[in-house]
Amino acid sequence: MELLRDTFLEVNLDNLIYNIKSIRNMVGKNVAIASVVKANGYGHGANSIAKDLMENGSDLLAVATLNEALDLRKNFPRYPIFIMGFTPDRLLEYVVKYNIIQSIFSYNQAKVLDGYGIKYNKKTIVHIKYDTGFNRLGFRDSKESIDEIEKICKLPNINVEGMFSHLALTNKDEDEKQYNRFKNAIKELNNRGISFKYTHIEDSISAVDYPEFRMNMIRPGAIIYGIKGFHHNSLDIKQVLKFKTKIYNIRKINKGEGVSYDFLWKAERDSIIGTMPFGYADGYPRNLRDKGYVMVNGQKAPIIGVICMDQCMVDLTDVGKVSEGEEAIIYGDGTDGSLNIHNAALLGETNKNEIISKISMRVPRIYIRDGKIVDIIDYIG
Ligand SMILES: *Cc1c(COP(=O)(O)O)cnc(C)c1O
């Protein structure tokens, strides 16, 4: 367990457990929780958090892609793993072979899975994706689709365990229309004698804001990581990650000197400049130039000049006495004045999930439990 870089992500497993318990508490025991751990658990390390999630309230693990599912499967032979996204026909055999739960939205996909079901002598579990207006994936809301879903449910070697949809979160009126379309489709299928173990339409924001649309499964991502995007209701959660680094170099420059590419920042006074060992290849947004800051010594040190691939510079002139090797907080929870994920997203003109999921594989992850380091994962070290 050696840390090969001074720029690292700190993942607080106690906060993660706190959050999943809080979500479980919110929904009660009759709603299943599919913890969304796509994009390497929104940067937190899917394999490193899966066990804590599954042992503290999560019922299954949800990912977007086949390779994410297979990566988890290598480490967790028994957890239910659900691919919410599309898997091309040529790869569906892996789904069957490795007991993955697959989202499908055509009779043809179901036929392919049914065929492999014969070969492997298994019933593959699927969830039907139903499009209620998002216009991304899923059966379009129509009578023909209901007919096709009915046909799928009659295939012998697949087990249609669930049906799901996704909200656009435009506003409550639009969301309610989507929810009603979904409910009507389910009702139509029920009238034909078809029912599902799970029906689900909610992500993090809707799970908190619309308790009445929860049905019997939710698919929370952001809130697991302590990221708050909901508006109407509240949920007690704690940010799980902190992104930290150390000042590598401190130099004095004269008024009028430029810093970084194109000299887009020029010193208006004699200045003290700190060079930081992180850049956009670590997932830090390049457009935070002249907007972002790191926290040094309890003070804000503004990022100045163009952010490079691996490094960036900060103005330490007003920070007081600092020395090389001193810790700096890139993203914190905000309680100490550090840039939290919410504000990083605002400044970067993006959303919080993009900020955290982009923290790259070059950044080692340090796992903290009970205030102690319990693991260090370096994907490339
Ligand atoms: C990513 C994703 C989620 C989780 O979204 P959050 O906003 O992070 O809760 C839920 N459902 C689907 C289909 C997704 O792709």
The ligand as an SDF file (V2000), in Angstrom:
LIG
                    3D

 15 15  0  0  0  0  0  0  0  0999 V2000
  -27.0840    6.9950  -14.1150 C   0  0  0  0  0  0  0  0  0  0  0  0
  -28.4600    6.5000  -14.0130 C   0  0  0  0  0  0  0  0  0  0  0  0
  -29.1430    6.5620  -12.7880 C   0  0  0  0  0  0  0  0  0  0  0  0
  -28.5780    7.2410  -11.5510 C   0  0  0  0  0  0  0  0  0  0  0  0
  -28.6270    8.6220  -11.7270 O   0  0  0  0  0  0  0  0  0  0  0  0
  -28.3640    9.6510  -10.4840 P   0  0  0  0  0  0  0  0  0  0  0  0
  -28.8750   10.9310  -11.0030 O   0  0  0  0  0  0  0  0  0  0  0  0
  -26.8900    9.6870  -10.2710 O   0  0  0  0  0  0  0  0  0  0  0  0
  -29.0920    9.1170   -9.3390 O   0  0  0  0  0  0  0  0  0  0  0  0
  -30.3990    5.9880  -12.7250 C   0  0  0  0  0  0  0  0  0  0  0  0
  -30.9600    5.4090  -13.8020 N   0  0  0  0  0  0  0  0  0  0  0  0
  -30.3410    5.3410  -15.0000 C   0  0  0  0  0  0  0  0  0  0  0  0
  -31.0150    4.6770  -16.1500 C   0  0  0  0  0  0  0  0  0  0  0  0
  -29.0780    5.9000  -15.1500 C   0  0  0  0  0  0  0  0  0  0  0  0
  -28.4690    5.8410  -16.3320 O   0  0  0  0  0  0  0  0  0  0  0  0
  1  2  1  0
  2  3  1  0
  2 14  2  0
  3  4  1  0
  3 10  2  0
  4  5  1  0
  5  6  1  0
  6  7  2  0
  6  8  1  0
  6  9  1  0
 10 11  1  0
 11 12  2  0
 12 13  1  0
 12 14  1  0
 14 15  1  0
M  END
$$$$
